[in-house]
């Protein structure tokens, strides 16, 4: 097995990452850092900090120069970071020492690495958001179409009371909608430039350091933090937290679907599932299992990332390296979960017959709660509950439907209404439609 499923040609379709995967290739990392170097030079040229002619030359070169990541490996191993070797190679490739000397003026390696990371995270968020919105659209359609389709709700894995499939879809979708609505604020607060020099004091950047940082932020379309954040990893932690919460929400969808396609339940059809190597009758819930696995991985990686946020003094090594090791896996896991869900949800189909059969199973005892409240209009509530429990025991012992026993003992009760799932779903249909309405509004605003 490959060291990472995200880099494995064998598992590329099982754990797809698409364009987000390419953002975390070495070549993409170097390209992002060169863009930062070019934008920094242009900003400093406009401010008169470095010669304008040199600034423009550096900015153009940053767009054109190609540097082989492998050629930087030896120096990166010695220096611990790739920027010294990158800057040296960049200066050499420019073949204009009179201009090249002004590249990387006053910045430190972490400024370039962190700002380049933010450029890639911005693109990753946009791609993940597209998949998230596709998933929301599919779930909204399911919620709206099946708002009134009864099925059993489950608590602790057991039938509880009737709900609707539309409400189940809304339950999957509401956390996703909340996460989508967080994105504008998250982008504004966390997609930031870093430019504060070797020890966070900006001393080498000169008296216009703050203005240079603002100019760099504008040039790159990122936010200005107004300070150094070399060892304050809050922006990274908040972005990762959002991704982990998205992966967990999709993991819940996967876990529920894995249950709902079980033999003997089969209330939902996946529209395409996996074959067994030896059992011809099997169709495995592959995509739901992928979502569950990615959610489990995300929680462990997030713990490492949070521990790595304890970085000593003004710059640190080991914890920062640990961030490099787990943050890409969190992003790629989220991208994979988002792509998997976006492909899965439009194919979901409820099996109304199986849902009806599940509601009819258990001798109608799924309606016991509703019955107890109906009896509470005639008896004290504790007595009503005791009476229903007794009827349930009798139904189980005799194999007699609960409705038959109720009609015998309480002929004045409207058993047709009490034992009609479509009339015992409470607010479930309304919640399904509310989710659909809110999602349509969100998507319309996005477009």
C-alpha positions in Angstrom: 0.0 0.0 0.0 1.2 3.5 -0.8 2.3 5.7 2.1 -0.8 7.9 1.6 -4.0 6.9 -0.2 -4.1 10.4 -1.6 -0.9 9.9 -3.6 -1.7 6.4 -4.7 -2.6 5.7 -8.3 -4.2 2.5 -7.1 -6.6 4.3 -4.7 -7.0 7.5 -6.7 -10.7 6.8 -7.5 -11.5 5.5 -4.0 -10.1 8.6 -2.3 -10.3 11.3 -5.0 -8.9 14.7 -4.4 -9.0 16.2 -7.9 -7.5 19.7 -8.3 -7.0 20.0 -4.5 -4.5 17.2 -4.7 -2.4 19.0 -7.2 -2.3 22.1 -4.9 -0.2 20.0 -2.5 2.4 18.8 -4.9 5.9 20.1 -4.4 5.7 22.0 -7.7 2.6 23.8 -6.6 4.2 24.7 -3.3 7.2 26.3 -5.1 5.0 28.1 -7.6 2.9 29.6 -4.8 6.1 30.8 -3.0 7.5 32.3 -6.2 4.2 34.2 -6.6 4.7 35.6 -3.1 8.3 36.6 -4.0 7.1 38.3 -7.1 4.3 40.2 -5.4 6.6 41.3 -2.6 9.1 42.7 -5.1 6.5 44.6 -7.0 5.1 46.0 -3.8 8.5 47.1 -2.6 9.2 48.6 -6.1 6.1 50.7 -5.9 7.1 51.9 -2.5 10.6 52.8 -3.7 12.2 50.3 -1.3 13.9 48.5 -4.2 14.5 49.8 -7.7 11.3 49.7 -9.7 13.0 48.2 -12.8 14.3 45.4 -10.6 11.0 44.8 -9.0 9.2 44.4 -12.3 11.9 42.1 -13.6 11.6 39.9 -10.4 7.8 39.9 -10.6 7.9 38.8 -14.3 10.5 36.2 -13.6 8.5 34.8 -10.7 5.7 34.0 -13.2 8.0 32.4 -15.8 10.8 30.6 -14.0 10.4 26.8 -13.5 12.4 25.2 -10.7 12.7 21.5 -10.1 11.8 20.6 -6.5 14.3 17.7 -6.6 17.1 20.1 -7.2 16.4 21.8 -3.9 16.2 18.6 -1.8 19.8 18.5 -0.6 19.8 22.1 0.6 16.3 21.7 2.1 17.6 18.8 4.1 20.4 20.9 5.5 18.5 24.1 6.1 15.2 22.6 7.3 13.2 24.9 5.0 13.1 25.1 1.2 13.2 28.9 0.8 17.0 29.5 1.0 17.5 27.1 -1.8 14.5 28.4 -3.7 15.7 32.0 -3.5 19.2 31.0 -4.6 17.9 29.0 -7.6 15.5 31.8 -8.5 18.3 34.3 -8.5 20.4 32.0 -10.7 17.6 31.4 -13.1 16.9 35.1 -13.6 20.4 35.5 -15.0 20.4 39.1 -14.0 22.3 39.6 -10.8 21.8 43.4 -10.9 18.0 42.7 -10.4 18.1 39.3 -8.6 19.9 40.8 -5.6 16.7 42.5 -4.6 14.6 39.3 -4.5 13.3 38.3 -1.0 14.2 41.7 0.4 13.7 41.8 4.1 11.5 38.7 4.3 12.1 35.4 6.1 11.5 31.9 5.0 8.4 31.5 7.2 6.8 34.6 5.6 7.2 33.1 2.2 6.1 29.6 3.2 3.1 30.6 5.2 1.9 33.2 2.6 2.3 30.6 -0.1 0.3 28.1 2.0 -2.5 30.6 2.3 -2.7 31.0 -1.5 -3.1 27.3 -1.8 -5.6 27.0 1.0 -7.7 29.7 -0.6 -7.9 27.7 -3.8 -8.5 24.5 -1.8 -11.4 26.1 0.0 -13.0 27.3 -3.3 -12.8 23.8 -4.8 -14.2 22.1 -1.6 -17.0 24.7 -1.5 -18.0 23.8 -5.0 -18.4 20.2 -4.0 -20.1 21.1 -0.8 -22.7 23.2 -2.7 -23.3 20.3 -5.1 -24.0 18.0 -2.1 -26.3 20.6 -0.5 -28.2 20.9 -3.7 -28.7 17.2 -3.9 -29.8 16.9 -0.3 -32.2 19.9 -0.6 -33.8 18.1 -3.6 -34.2 14.9 -1.5 -35.6 16.8 1.5 -38.1 18.7 -0.7 -39.2 15.7 -2.7 -39.5 13.3 0.2 -40.6 15.6 3.0 -43.8 13.5 3.5 -42.3 10.0 3.0 -42.5 8.2 6.3 -39.7 6.1 7.6 -38.6 4.9 11.1 -36.4 7.3 13.1 -33.8 5.5 15.2 -32.3 6.1 18.5 -29.5 3.9 19.9 -29.9 2.0 16.6 -33.5 1.0 17.4 -36.8 2.2 15.9 -38.0 5.2 17.9 -40.9 7.1 16.3 -41.9 7.9 12.6 -40.0 10.6 10.8 -39.7 11.4 7.1 -36.9 10.6 4.7 -36.9 14.3 3.8 -36.2 15.2 7.4 -33.4 12.6 7.5 -31.8 14.3 4.4 -32.3 17.7 6.1 -30.5 16.3 9.2 -27.6 15.5 7.0 -27.7 18.8 5.3 -28.2 21.3 8.0 -24.7 21.1 9.5 -23.3 21.3 5.9 -25.3 24.4 5.2 -24.1 26.0 8.5 -20.5 25.2 7.4 -21.0 26.7 4.0 -22.4 29.9 5.6 -19.3 30.2 7.8 -16.9 30.5 4.8 -17.1 34.2 4.1 -16.2 35.1 7.7 -13.6 32.4 7.8 -11.8 33.6 4.7 -11.7 37.1 5.9 -10.3 36.2 9.3 -7.9 33.5 8.3 -6.6 33.8 4.8 -3.7 36.2 5.7 -0.3 37.3 4.5 2.7 36.7 6.6 5.4 39.4 6.4 7.3 40.2 9.6 10.9 39.1 9.1 13.2 36.8 11.0 12.0 37.4 14.5 8.6 38.9 13.9 9.9 42.5 14.3 10.0 43.5 10.6 13.3 45.2 11.3 14.8 44.2 7.9 11.8 45.5 6.0 12.5 49.1 7.0 10.3 51.9 8.2 7.6 51.1 5.7 7.2 47.5 6.9 3.5 47.9 7.8 2.7 49.5 4.5 4.6 46.8 2.6 2.6 44.1 4.4 -0.6 45.8 3.5 0.5 46.2 -0.1 1.5 42.5 -0.3 -1.9 41.6 1.1 -3.7 43.7 -1.6 -1.5 42.3 -4.3 -2.2 38.7 -3.4 -5.9 39.2 -2.4 -5.2 38.1 1.1 -6.0 39.7 4.4 -3.6 41.9 6.4 -3.2 40.5 9.9 -1.7 43.8 11.3 0.9 41.8 13.2 3.2 38.8 13.1 1.6 35.4 13.4 4.7 33.2 13.0 3.9 31.2 16.2 0.2 32.1 16.5 -1.2 29.3 14.4 -4.8 30.4 14.9 -5.4 31.1 11.2 -4.3 27.6 10.3 -6.1 26.0 13.2 -9.4 27.7 12.3 -9.2 26.7 8.7 -8.3 23.1 9.6 -11.1 23.1 12.2 -13.6 24.0 9.6 -12.3 21.3 7.3 -12.4 18.7 10.1 -16.0 19.6 11.0 -17.0 19.3 7.4 -15.3 15.9 7.2 -17.1 14.8 10.4 -20.5 16.0 9.1 -20.0 13.9 5.9 -18.8 11.0 8.1 -22.1 11.0 9.9 -23.9 10.9 6.5 -21.7 7.9 5.6 -22.3 6.1 8.9 -26.1 6.5 8.6 -26.1 5.3 5.0 -24.0 2.3 5.9 -26.8 1.3 8.3 -29.7 2.2 5.9 -28.4 -0.2 3.2 -27.9 -3.2 5.6 -29.4 -6.5 4.7 -32.9 -6.6 6.1 -33.2 -2.8 6.1 -32.4 -1.6 2.6 -34.4 1.6 3.0 -32.0 3.6 0.8 -30.4 2.7 -2.5 -27.0 4.1 -3.3 -27.3 4.1 -7.0 -24.0 2.2 -7.4 -22.0 0.2 -4.9 -19.1 -2.1 -4.5 -18.7 -5.8 -5.5 -17.4 -8.5 -3.2 -14.5 -10.6 -4.5 -16.2 -13.8 -3.5 -19.9 -13.1 -2.6 -22.0 -12.4 -5.8 -25.0 -11.1 -3.9 -23.0 -8.4 -2.1 -23.2 -4.7 -3.0 -21.0 -2.9 -0.5 -21.6 0.7 0.6 -18.2 1.8 -0.6 -18.7 5.6 -0.7 -20.3 5.7 2.8 -17.4 3.7 4.1 -14.9 6.2 2.5 -16.7 9.0 4.3 -16.6 7.2 7.6 -12.9 6.4 7.2 -11.9 10.0 6.3 -13.8 11.3 9.3 -11.9 8.9 11.6 -8.6 10.0 10.1 -9.4 13.7 10.4 -9.9 13.6 14.2 -6.5 12.1 14.8 -4.7 14.5 12.4 -6.4 17.4 14.0 -5.1 16.4 17.4 -1.6 16.4 16.0 -2.1 19.8 14.4 -3.4 21.3 17.6 -0.4 20.0 19.6 1.9 21.5 16.9 0.4 24.9 17.6 2.5 25.1 20.8 5.5 26.8 19.1 8.3 28.2 21.3 9.4 31.8 21.4 9.3 33.8 18.2 9.9 30.9 15.7 10.1 27.2 16.2 11.1 24.2 14.2 9.7 20.8 15.2 6.1 21.9 15.8 6.1 23.8 12.5 7.4 20.7 10.7 4.7 18.6 12.4 2.1 21.1 10.9 3.5 20.4 7.5 3.1 16.7 8.0 -0.6 16.7 9.0 -2.2 19.8 7.6 -2.0 18.6 3.9 -3.6 15.3 4.9 -6.4 17.2 6.6 -7.0 19.3 3.5 -6.8 16.3 1.1 -9.1 14.2 3.4 -11.7 17.0 3.3 -11.4 17.4 -0.4 -11.8 13.6 -0.8 -14.9 13.6 1.5 -16.4 16.5 -0.3 -15.9 14.9 -3.8 -17.2 11.6 -2.6 -20.4 13.1 -1.1 -21.0 15.3 -4.2 -21.0 12.1 -6.3 -23.0 10.0 -3.8 -25.9 12.2 -2.8 -27.4 12.9 -6.2 -27.7 9.1 -6.7 -29.4 8.4 -3.4 -32.9 6.9 -3.7 -35.3 6.0 -0.9 -37.1 2.7 -1.1 -40.6 3.6 0.0 -41.7 0.0 0.2 -38.9 -1.0 2.5 -39.6 2.0 4.6 -43.3 1.1 4.9 -42.3 -2.5 5.8 -40.0 -1.2 8.5 -42.7 0.9 9.9 -45.1 -2.1 9.9 -42.6 -4.4 11.6 -42.6 -4.6 15.3 -46.4 -4.9 15.6 -46.9 -1.2 15.4 -45.0 -0.5 18.6 -43.1 2.4 16.9 -46.3 4.3 17.7 -46.2 3.6 21.4 -45.0 7.2 22.3 -47.9 8.8 20.4 -50.3 6.3 22.0 -49.1 7.1 25.5 -49.8 10.8 24.9 -53.2 10.1 23.5 -54.0 8.0 26.6 -52.7 10.9 28.8 -55.8 12.8 27.8 -57.8 10.1 29.8 -55.4 9.0 32.4 -52.6 10.6 34.5 -49.4 10.5 32.5 -47.6 7.9 34.6 -50.7 5.6 34.3 -50.9 6.2 30.6 -47.3 5.1 30.2 -47.8 2.1 32.3 -50.9 1.1 30.3 -49.0 1.4 27.0 -46.1 -0.7 28.4 -48.5 -3.4 29.4 -50.1 -3.4 26.0 -46.7 -3.6 24.4 -45.8 -6.6 26.5 -49.0 -8.3 25.5 -48.5 -7.5 21.9 -45.1 -9.1 22.0 -46.2 -12.2 23.9 -49.2 -12.8 21.6 -47.8 -11.5 18.3 -50.8 -9.3 18.1 -50.5 -5.8 16.5 -50.6 -3.0 19.1 -53.4 -1.3 17.2 -55.7 -4.4 17.6 -55.2 -4.3 21.4 -55.8 -0.6 21.6 -59.0 -1.0 19.6 -60.1 -3.6 22.0 -59.4 -1.7 25.2 -59.8 1.9 24.0 -62.5 1.8 21.3 -63.0 5.6 21.5 -59.5 6.4 20.4 -58.9 7.2 16.7 -56.6 4.2 16.0 -56.5 5.0 12.3 -54.8 8.4 13.1 -52.6 7.0 15.9 -51.2 4.2 13.8 -50.8 6.2 10.5 -47.1 7.1 10.1 -47.9 9.9 7.8 -49.9 11.6 10.6 -47.3 10.9 13.3 -44.2 12.6 11.9 -44.5 15.9 13.9 -42.4 18.7 12.5 -40.3 16.4 10.3 -41.9 17.4 7.0 -41.8 21.1 7.9 -38.1 20.8 8.9 -37.3 19.1 5.6 -38.9 21.9 3.6 -37.3 24.6 5.8 -33.8 23.1 5.0 -34.7 23.0 1.3 -35.8 26.6 1.3 -32.7 27.8 3.2 -30.4 25.8 0.9 -32.0 27.2 -2.3 -31.6 30.7 -0.9 -27.9 30.0 0.0 -27.2 28.6 -3.5 -29.0 31.4 -5.2 -26.9 33.9 -3.3 -23.8 32.1 -4.3 -24.7 32.2 -8.0 
